[in-house]
């Protein structure tokens, strides 16, 4: 439970990070963050300790059971989520949900490659719009050809994401009801920024 996900908001209540419950408790205890409940009420550590656990999401402490927060708001961090998403191998994999964009399989990460849709030998560039995740087999089958030449079809056209894919992938795979009011900002017009808090 201490390693489960907690959504981190900046002072403007924009999502900026996904951290662990362990780190969230540390931030609340030190006064750097407040816990947020489903009614958007905020709690410092002492006030949070007085709440009764619910839904089985709790941890045991020497003084009793403690509810695990699902959302926290940082007290001193007011930077807004960045809109520029850094191009990287890991962000390509996350954007494509670690799925081969030709056959739809989700192989082990060690068996996932990057593929230039239009090969570099044919003038293809290394950009968000021309690189996709591909399994070893499809990559080998495609070789230095275009998908049409190799009789392969892309599952979807690659695009530059508007959010940080790795965190969005984490959020999408482990969303909690308490996150929903805040995630529309990420999904619609912003980006979650992983640099918000350290220690993970």
C-alpha positions in Angstrom: 0.0 0.0 0.0 2.9 2.4 0.7 4.0 2.0 -2.9 0.6 2.7 -4.4 0.1 5.8 -6.5 -0.9 9.2 -5.3 -1.6 12.2 -7.5 0.3 15.4 -6.7 -1.2 18.8 -7.4 0.6 22.2 -7.4 -0.8 25.1 -5.4 -3.2 25.9 -8.3 -4.6 22.3 -8.1 -3.0 21.3 -11.4 -1.7 17.8 -11.6 2.1 17.8 -11.8 3.3 14.4 -10.6 2.4 10.8 -9.6 4.3 9.7 -6.5 4.0 6.9 -3.9 1.9 6.9 -0.8 5.2 6.6 1.2 6.5 9.9 -0.3 3.1 11.5 0.0 3.0 10.8 3.8 6.5 12.2 4.1 5.4 15.4 2.3 2.3 15.8 4.4 4.2 15.1 7.7 6.8 17.7 6.9 4.2 20.3 6.1 5.1 20.5 2.4 1.8 19.1 1.2 -1.8 18.7 2.4 -4.0 15.6 1.8 -7.1 16.2 -0.4 -10.3 14.2 0.1 -13.1 13.5 -2.3 -14.9 16.7 -1.2 -11.8 18.8 -2.1 -11.2 19.4 1.6 -7.5 19.7 2.7 -5.9 18.2 5.7 -2.5 18.6 7.4 -1.0 15.5 9.0 -2.7 15.7 12.4 -6.1 16.3 10.8 -5.6 13.5 8.4 -4.7 11.1 11.2 -8.0 11.8 12.8 -10.0 10.6 9.8 -11.4 7.1 9.9 -9.9 4.7 7.3 -12.3 3.8 4.5 -12.4 1.4 1.6 -9.6 -0.8 3.0 -6.9 1.6 1.8 -5.0 2.1 5.0 -1.7 1.3 6.7 -1.0 0.3 10.3 1.0 2.6 12.6 1.9 2.3 16.3 -1.0 4.8 17.0 -3.6 3.1 14.8 -4.8 2.7 11.3 -4.1 5.6 8.9 -6.0 6.3 5.7 -3.9 6.4 2.5 -4.4 9.7 0.6 -5.0 9.5 -3.1 -4.5 13.2 -3.9 -2.1 15.7 -2.2 -1.6 19.4 -2.9 1.9 20.9 -2.6 2.1 24.0 -0.3 5.0 25.8 -2.0 5.2 24.5 -5.6 3.3 26.8 -8.0 5.0 26.0 -11.4 2.4 25.0 -14.1 2.7 21.7 -16.0 5.0 22.1 -19.0 3.5 21.7 -22.4 6.7 20.7 -24.2 7.2 16.9 -24.1 10.8 15.7 -24.4 11.4 13.3 -27.2 12.9 10.1 -25.8 12.9 6.4 -26.4 10.9 5.8 -23.1 8.4 8.5 -24.0 7.8 6.9 -27.4 7.1 3.6 -25.7 4.8 5.2 -23.1 2.9 7.1 -25.8 2.4 3.9 -27.7 1.4 2.1 -24.4 4.4 -0.3 -24.8 2.6 -1.9 -27.7 3.9 -2.8 -31.1 2.2 -0.4 -33.5 2.1 -3.0 -36.3 0.9 -6.2 -34.7 -0.6 -4.9 -31.4 1.4 -7.2 -29.2 2.8 -6.0 -25.9 6.2 -7.8 -25.7 8.7 -7.6 -22.9 10.3 -4.2 -22.9 13.6 -5.8 -23.9 11.9 -7.0 -27.1 10.5 -3.6 -28.0 12.3 -1.4 -30.5 11.8 2.0 -32.1 10.9 2.0 -35.8 11.1 4.8 -38.3 7.8 4.6 -40.3 9.4 6.2 -43.2 13.0 4.7 -43.1 15.9 7.1 -42.7 17.3 5.7 -45.9 14.2 7.1 -47.7 14.5 10.5 -46.0 12.5 9.7 -42.9 13.2 11.9 -39.9 13.6 11.0 -36.2 10.5 12.8 -34.9 7.4 12.1 -32.9 5.4 11.8 -36.1 7.7 9.3 -37.8 8.8 6.9 -34.9 6.7 4.2 -33.3 7.2 1.3 -30.9 7.7 -2.0 -32.7 8.3 -5.5 -31.6 11.5 -7.3 -32.8 9.6 -9.5 -35.3 7.7 -6.6 -37.0 10.8 -4.5 -37.0 12.7 -7.3 -38.7 9.9 -7.9 -41.2 9.6 -4.3 -42.1 13.4 -3.7 -42.5 14.2 -0.6 -44.5 10.8 -0.4 -46.2 7.7 1.7 -45.7 4.7 -0.1 -44.0 3.0 -0.3 -47.3 6.0 -1.9 -49.0 6.3 -4.4 -46.1 2.5 -5.0 -46.2 2.2 -3.8 -42.6 -0.4 -1.4 -41.3 0.0 1.1 -38.4 -2.5 0.7 -35.6 -2.6 4.5 -35.4 -0.8 7.5 -36.8 2.0 8.6 -34.5 1.7 12.1 -33.1 3.4 14.5 -30.7 1.7 14.1 -27.4 0.5 17.1 -25.4 1.2 15.4 -22.0 4.2 13.7 -20.5 3.5 10.1 -21.7 5.2 8.2 -18.9 3.2 9.8 -16.1 0.0 9.7 -18.2 0.6 6.0 -18.8 1.0 5.5 -15.0 -2.1 7.6 -14.3 -4.2 5.8 -16.9 -3.3 2.4 -15.6 -3.9 3.2 -11.9 -6.5 5.9 -11.8 -8.6 6.4 -8.6 -12.0 8.0 -8.3 -10.4 10.9 -6.4 -8.2 11.7 -9.3 -10.9 12.3 -11.9 -11.7 16.0 -11.2 -8.1 16.9 -11.7 -7.0 14.6 -14.7 -9.2 16.4 -17.3 -6.6 19.2 -17.2 -3.9 16.7 -18.2 -6.0 14.9 -20.8 -7.4 18.0 -22.4 -4.8 20.7 -22.5 -1.8 20.2 -20.2 1.0 17.9 -19.2 2.0 16.2 -16.0 5.5 17.2 -15.0 7.6 14.5 -13.3 10.1 16.9 -11.8 7.6 18.3 -9.2 8.9 16.4 -6.2 12.0 14.2 -5.8 12.7 11.1 -3.9 11.1 8.4 -6.0 
